[in-house]
Amino acid sequence: MSTPSQSTITTLIRSANEIANFFKSYPDESAIASIAEHINLFWTPVMREQFLASAAQHQSELHPLVQQCVALIKRGRNEKSHKTL
């Protein structure tokens, strides 16, 4: 896999933070699980890999709930993920 562009990283971080903003009114444990579930179901394996590869370097840019859910984001293919059009 090639290194993602800065634009791609910025977009993935922004998207993860928007998901966190949606779930931030949930109790933290539910929010963290829901954010990870959403990313695992709706992001492609490439998107997840690119995000995970850059998350540690960009941790200060991540919503605190996203920081906590990184370990729950799956690498590679996910049998339950939706097919892209």
N, C-alpha and C positions, 0 to 999 in steps of 0.2 A: 504494500500500500504506500502510495506517495504521501509526502508531508502535505497536510491541508494548508491552503492559503490563509493569510491573516483574516481575509474577508469571510472565509468559511468558518473559521474559529469564532469570529465575532458574532456571526449569525447563529451558530449553535449555542453560544453562551447566552445571547439575547433570548433565544427560544426557550432554553431551559429556565431562565429567570422568569419569563412570562408564565410558564407552566407553574412555577413556584408561587408567583403572585396570585394565580387562580386558587391554589390550594392553601395559601397561608392562613386562612381563617379556620382551617381544620386543626384539631389537636396535632402537635408536632409529629407524633408517631404515625398517625394516619396520613398526614401531609407528605411525609418522607416516602412512605410506601406508595402513595398515589402518584407522586411525581415519577418515581422509578418505574412504576407500572405503565404510566402513560408513555414514557420514553421507550421502554421495552416493546410496547405494542405498536407504536406509531412511527418511530424513527427506524430508518433502514439500518442494517448491520454496519454499513460504511459510516453513516452518520454517528452511530454510537461509538464505533472505534475511533473516529476522529475526535469526538468530544472527549472520550476517556484519555486519549493520548495527550490532549492539551489541558485537561482539567487541573492537574497539579501546578502547572506553570501559570495558570490564570485563576487560581483559587480566590484571590482577592476580588475578582470581578463577579464571582458566583454568589447568588443569593445564599444565605446561611442554610436554608433547607436543601438546596441543590448540593452544597458541600457535603451535607450529611447523607445524601442518597447515592452518591457516586458509587459506593461499594455494592449497591443493589442493581446497578445498571449492567445488563448482560452483554458480554462480548460475543461477536459472531452471530450466527443465525439463531432465530427464535421461532420455534414452530408455531407460536400463536400470533406472530406479527402479521400485519396486514400486507397484502401484495401491493406493490406500487403500480400505478396505472401507466 
